[in-house]
Amino acid sequence: MRISLSDLLNQKQLLLADGATGTNFMEMGLEPGFPPDIWNMTEPQKPAALHQAFVDAGSDIILTNTFGANAPRLKLHDAQDDTYAINKAGAEIAGKVAEAADRPVVVAGSVGPTGELFQPMGEMTMESAIDAFTTQIRGLKDGGADVIWIETMSAAEEIQAACQAAINLEIPYVFTGSFDTAGRTMMGIAPQNLGQVADDLSVKPVAYGANCGVGASDMLITNQAMTSAAPEAVIVSKANCGIPVVKGKHTVYTGTPEIMADFVRMAADSGVRIIGGCCGTAPNHVAAMRKAMDSYEAASRPTLEQIVAKIGPLVAPANEAGAAERRRERSARRRRS
């Protein structure tokens, strides 16, 4: 059963998104370095199976297998000419799973970063970025995606380019940043300022927030900065399932279903409305998150001490970013004097 994200938000206070793509695909045999997006064309049964597993676990929103399906990234695998087809197929695969569900499920067209830098640090311009995202998003829209889900972003310009492409194609959109550098994105966006990225856009996002990053505890602090800055906004939170630990050839995430269930409750108490998992989050984690969401009873906003006690220590506290800025300022003053 299909539904728009806006309609589902009007029906329910809390929505459960899905979990990880890449780490779950590795369990299905994805080789390191191989782009999973191409499976939409060559092995569609695998993304379909993952979508189904997340729907069975209780996800209200499933993200298409198209995170890296933009031309600049596909070019690394000589597949840039298939950008439109890969995205259209990805949306169609997820759409069939959603349509067969006995409850409303939103298909969100995943759009990740290009991996390119904007001028003057790189060669990308706003025009070329919009063009790249337009091809991808047109494929997702034509494949039937209900909303565009722009995720794991770090640069304001790239977020704006992807949003503008969605606006030009007249499809609603969501965007999330990855806050993995001492409380900020790699390009310096603070969580409380993320919503301002869309200030000059003609159509505002349905929701915005954070995904990936460095850990669920850090994610909750990021979420609280967002909900404090914009209490009226619909905030998204898709946290990694604990911390990655390399064991031989495999990367294992330390999060348990119980921790992810606690994360749901604390995110909801922090004012978040769309909650899911990112790297390492398997269907069994999502099932535990569904139970936590269904039995949720509102409590007070969690303190840092409560977050650390339940979820674990912060990996990259935001105060480190402030300290680094102060060091840079002192260094600059010394150079000027």
C-alpha positions, 0 to 999 in steps of 0.5 A: 500500500502506497502513501505520501510521506506528508500524509503518513506524517499527518496520520502518525506522530512517529514513523519508522524508517529502515536500516542499512543497505551496504552492510546488509548487502555484504551479508548477501555477498556484495564484494568490497568496492562493488557498487550495490546500485548496479544490483538493481539491474543485475540482481534485483531480487537482492534489493527486493529481499532487503526491502521486504525484510525491512517492511516485515520488521515494521518499517514505514519508510524504505529507501531505494538502493540508489545511494551512489547512483549518480553519474560522478560515482557511477563513472568510477565503474563505467556505468554513468550512462546507466544512471537513469535506468539504475534509479528507475529500476531501484524505485520500481523494485522498492515500489513493488514491495511497498504496494504488496504491503498490508499497510502504508509504506513510503518509498523514498528515493535515496540520493547520496553525495557525488564525491566531488568538491565544488569550486574552487576546491574542486571542479563541480559547479552548482549547475553541473551538480544540479544536472547530475542530480536531475538525471538521478532524480528523474529516474527515481520519480519515473520509477514511482518514488514517493519522495526524494531522500537526500542523505549523508551530505556534508556540504551546503552547496551539494544539499542545495543542488540536490534539493533544487533538482527535486524542486525542478522535477516537482517531487517532494524531498527530505535531506539529511547531513552526516555529522561526523566531525566533532559535532559538525559535517565534514564541511562544517555545518553545525546541526542547529544550522542545517535547516537554514540550508533550505532558506532560499529554496522555493519549496521547503523540505518535508523533513530534514535531519541526520544520518550515519555519523559516528554513533547513536549517542552523538546522533542524539546530541545532534538531534537535540540541537536540531529540535531546539533550533526548530521545534516545529520542523519534522526531524529525521534521525537514522543512527549507525548501529553502534560503533564499527569494529574491524574483525578480520575482513569484516566490519562489525557494529557494536549496537544491539537490538536493545540499544537501538530500541533505547535509541528510538525512545530517546530520539522521540523524547528529543523531539524527533519524528522519523527514526531509523537506522544506518550502517550496521542496522539489520532487520532484527534491529529494526524489529526491536525499534518497531516494538519500542515505537509501538509501546512508546510513552513520552518522557522528559528530554534525555540528558547527556548523562542519561544518553551515555548511560543507556546508549554509550559514550560520545565518540566525537563530542561537539565541544571538540569542534569549539576547541578546535575553532578557538585554537585556529582563532588563537593561531590566526591572531598570533600570525597577524600580530 
